[in-house]
């Protein structure tokens, strides 16, 4: 493999939009323009001595694609350049990334503090899985800094949050929570899926580890599953790398190749997503049959100013409540034609889901009420269609419902 194509004659630092196109690219002697796809499980060594050196870590080559793969390595390197991290490891799914980022650094007797507004599967990790392994967990209101402070214990090792949150779009103060975590000697792990690395870089605000479901905006076209964990060289070397090597949630080289191609257009897509979402949120806010619109880009969002301070744009996710409860929400969703019903997000296609009966259905009614997830709430992932077609689709569905 040759040198990365981002190496320039002056070794100048390239801007994020350029890194998304060229970052991490390694070319074979064939000089291909597109990144090569290495669909191989194993690798051949020239000598037995070379095999020994690679297993000892004395020779910088590939051993087995569960550990590392050239195509996956290119995806990791491109994400490193985009995120501004020192190191990264890709995983088979976003939840594999979350699970690995947590478990690789925790042991029985440790304690985790997490924001209670989390994706349902993340709540499962914090509330159910960790306690079964002897790891304590405490859930707090992520927007209440005093609750983060009060929850700290001598054995607290990790703070965990997502911002904006799924699906209620709370915006949490990354810098403040990072400072509280570090005062306790804990690391802050941030799920940055809704914001994407285009709109928000948690490491710049003091976070220690960032995780993504690359299935969402990074792929952005509903094709492949994937995840990635980013952090310092020390975190990856001391905690993450061996955990992934031994437990095996490896990203497929094919999926890594798809993600590489998607990263080339990530900035363009995310900004168009946001422009459409701003228009859709404004439209929904003008409709009498909509009881409430939750969108960080609106002045009536409770953390609007914080969102402006730590995000470049407000994102493509909107939550809204329909007058008439669950029945009215279902009627609206069922009447949509352009917007499709799906629990995925970050897709080129606009997707809508009813969180109380899908992504957060495993929570008790009391837990959903505490989070503000009502039966009238719908979560809308705004896609890349013409915004006028989206508002027309919503308007016709509201009229019919």
N, C-alpha and C positions, 0 to 999 in steps of 0.2 A: 504494500500500500504506500502511496506517496504522501506528501505533506497536505495539510488542510488547505483548501483553496482560499481561506480567509487570510493566509499569510501574505503580506504585501511587502514590496521592496523596502518601504520605510517602517514596517511593523506598526503602522498607525492603527488606532482603534476605530473599527467600523461601527456605523450606527445600527440600531436594532433592525430597521427595515432591510438593510443589506445583509445582516447576519441571518435573518430569516430565510434568505435566498441561498446564501453561500456557507453559512456557519457549519463547521465540522466536516465538510465534504472531503472524503479521501478517494483519490482516483487510482484505479489499477493501471498497469502498463498499457492497457488498451485506450486510455484517455477518453473515456466516456463522458458525455455532458451530464446526463442524469446520474444520480447516485446509483451505485450497483446494489443489487439485491443478492445477498449471500444466504441462500436456502440450504444450509448445511448444519448438521447436528455436531459433527466433530471436525478435527483438524489433523493433518499429517505432519509429523516431525521428521527432520532430516536425519536425526540420530537419536539414539536412546538418551544420550547426554543432554540433548536439547529438550527432550520431553521432561527429564528430571529437573532441568533448570526452570522450565515454565511452571511446573507444579510447585517449585520452591519460590516462585515469584522473582527469580533472578533473570529471566528472559521475558521481555515484553512482547508476548505473542498470545494468540488465542488457544484455548484448551478445549472448551466445550461450550456450546451455545446456551446452555443453562447458566453459565457463568458470564459469558460475554460473546458478542458477535459483531463483525465489522459494520453491518447495517444498523444494528441497534446502537453501536458506539457512535455512529454519525448522528443519530437522533439525539442521543444524550448530549453530545458536544454542542449541537445546535441549540438545545434547550439551555445549556449552561451559558452560552453566549447571550441568549435572549433574556434570561432571568438575571444575569449578573451574579451567578453562583460560582463556587469553586469546583463543585463536583455534582454528579447526578447519576442515578441508576433508574432505568426504565423497568416497568412491570407489566404484567399481562392485563390488568384492569386498574381503574382508579381505586377501587376498594382494596386491591392488593397493595397499592401504594400507601394508602392510609394505614392499613394493618401493619405493614412492614415498618413504616416510619415510627409507629408507636411501640410495637413489640420489640424491635431491635435494640431499644435503649431502656427497657423496663424489666424489672424482676419482681418476684413476689415480695411484698412488703413496701413497695413503692406506692406513690399517690399521684393521681392525675386530676387536674382541674380543667373542666371543659365548659364552653358555652352550651347551654341547653338547646339553643336553636341550631340544630344540625340536621343534615340529611339522615333519613331513617336508618340506613345501614351504619352510618357513623355513630348514631346514638346506640345502636346495638353493640358496637365495639366498646364504647365507653361504659355503658350501663350493664351489659350482660357478660361480654367476653372477658374483659379485664378483671372484674371481681372473681370470676371462676378460676382465674390464674393467681389469685391472691394479691391483686393490685387494686388498691382503693380508688374510687373515683367520686368526684363531687361536681355537680352541675350548677352553673350560675347563670344569671342574666348577663349575657356578654356585654351589654351596653352600660352596666353598672360597675364602675371601677372599684367601688367599695366592696362589692361581692367577690371580685377577684382577690382583693387583698385579704379579706376575711377567710377565704377558703384555703389559704396557704397553710401547709404543715411542714414540720421538719423533714418529712420524707417525700415532699412534693418534688417530682422530677420533670413533669411535662405539663405545659398549658396547651390546650388545643381549641381551635376555633375556625370558623369559616366566615368570611365577610366579602360581599353581602351574603346574608344567610339564606338558606333554602327552607321554605319558600317565602318567608315573610320579609326578606330583603332588609333586615336590620343591618346597619353599618357599624362595625366595631372599631374602636380607636386602636390601631395596630401599635403605634409608638408607645402609648400609655400602657397597654397590656404587656408589651415586651419588657418595659422597664419594671413592671411589677413582678413578672416572671423571673427576671434576672436578679432582682433583689432577693428572691427566694432560692437562687441557685438552680432554677429550672430552665428548660428550653421551651421556646414557643414554636409550636407546629401550626402552620396555617394552611387550610384547604382554600386555594385561590381559584377554584373552578369558575365561579360566577364572574369574577373580574377578568380573568385571563392575564397572562403576563404582558399583554399589550396595554391594559388599562391600570394595572396595579402591580407593584413589585414589593412584596412584603419584606424581603431582605433589607431593602433600603430603609424600612421603618423599624428594624431591630429584630425581626423574626429570625429564627435559627434554621428552620426547616420549612420548605414549601412543598405541597403535594398537589398533583393534578390528576383528574380523570382526563386523559388525552382523548378519550372517546367523545368528549363534548366539543368545544370550539376548536381544539387543536386539529382533530380530524375534520369536524365541521360539516360532514356530509353523510353521517349516519352509516358508515361502512365498517369500521373496525373498533375493537376494544383495545384499550391501552391505558397506562398510567406512568407517572414519573415522580420521583422524589429528588429534591435538590437541597443542597446545604453546603457545609464546609468540607474541605478535604478530610479533616480530622473526624467529623461525624460519619462520613461515608466509610472511611478506612477502619475506624474503631468499632463502629456499630452496624452500619447498614450492609456493607458489601458481603461480609461473611454470612449474615442472616439470609440474604437473598440467595447466595450460593448454595446454602445448605437446605433451604426450604423450597426453592425452585419456582417462584411465580414469574417465570421468564416471559418477556415480550417476544412474540413471533417476529422473525426478521421481515416477513411480508408486511405485517402491521406497522413495523417501524418504518419501512419504506413508504407506505401510504402516508404516515404521519409526516415524514420528511417532505414529501411533495405538498402536503397541506400547509406546512409552516410557511411555504413560499408566499401564500396568499393570506396568512392569518391577519396581518395588520389591516389589509384592505377589507377583509370580510368583517372583522370585529367592528371597525368604525362604521361600516354600512349598517350592520346590525343595530348599533347604537342610534344612528340617525333615524332608522325606521321605528325603533322603540320610543324615541322621544315623541314622534308624531302619533303613534298609537296610544301612548299614555295620555297625551293631551286630548285625543278624541274620546277615550274612555272617561276621562274626567269631566267631559261635557254632557254625558248621557244620564238622563234621569233614572234609568233602570239600574245604573251602577251605583252601589251604595258607597264604595270606597276604592280608591286606586292607590297602590303602594309602589312607588318608583323613586329611586334615589335622585333622579334628575328633576323631580318636581319640588317646588319650594315648600309644599306642605308635608314633605317627608321629614320625620323628626330628626334625622341625621343628615339632612341635605347639605349643610355646610361642611360637615366632616367628609362626606362623599366627594365633594368638590376638592377638598384638600388632599385626599389620598388616592383619588382615582382620576385618570385623564378624561374619561367620559363615563356616563352613568350605567353602562351595561345594556344588555338586551333582554333582561328578565323583568317581567311585570307581574305583580300579584294584584288581583282585584276581587271585590265581593259584589255579587249580584243580588238585587232586591228580590226576596222570595226564597232564600235559602238553597238547600241542596237541589230541590226539584227544579228551580229556575236555573241554577248553574248547569245542571244536566241538560235542560232544554236548550240553553244557549249553545253548549258544546256540541250537541247533536245536530244543531241547525247549521253549523259552520261548514263551508265547502272548501275554501282555500286553506284555512288553518286546520290541521289534522290533530286528532286526539292521540297523544303519545306521551309517555313519561320520560322520554329523552329530552335533551335540551342542547342548545348551542349548534343546532343544525341549520343548513341553508333554508330548510323548510320551516315555516312557523308551526309550532307545536303547542298544544294546550293540554293540561291535565288537572285533575281534581285531587289535590294533595291528601285530603282527609280520607279518601278511599283508595289511594294508590301509594305514593311514596312515603306517606306518614300514617298509613292505616294501622300499623302494628302498635302505635302509641295509644294509650288509653284516652278516652274522651277528655278526661281532666288534663292530661298532659298536652293534648292538642289545644285545649282552651287556654292553658297557661302560655303557650307559644303564640297564640293569636291565630291559629289555623281553624277557621270556622267552616261549617258545612257549606257556606255560601261562597267560599274562596276558590278561585281558579288561578293557576299559574301559567303564564304565557311566555314562551320562549320565542321572541320575535326573530323572524328569518330574513332572507335577502330578497323577498318579493317586492314588488312596487308597494310602497306604503299606502297608496290610495286604494289598492285592491284589498289590503288587509283591513283598513278602516271600513270599507264598503262591506266586506264579509262580516265583520263584527256588527255593523249597523243593521244589516238584513237579518242576522241571527237574533239580535235584540228585538227587532220588530216582530219577528215570528214567534219568539219565545214569550 
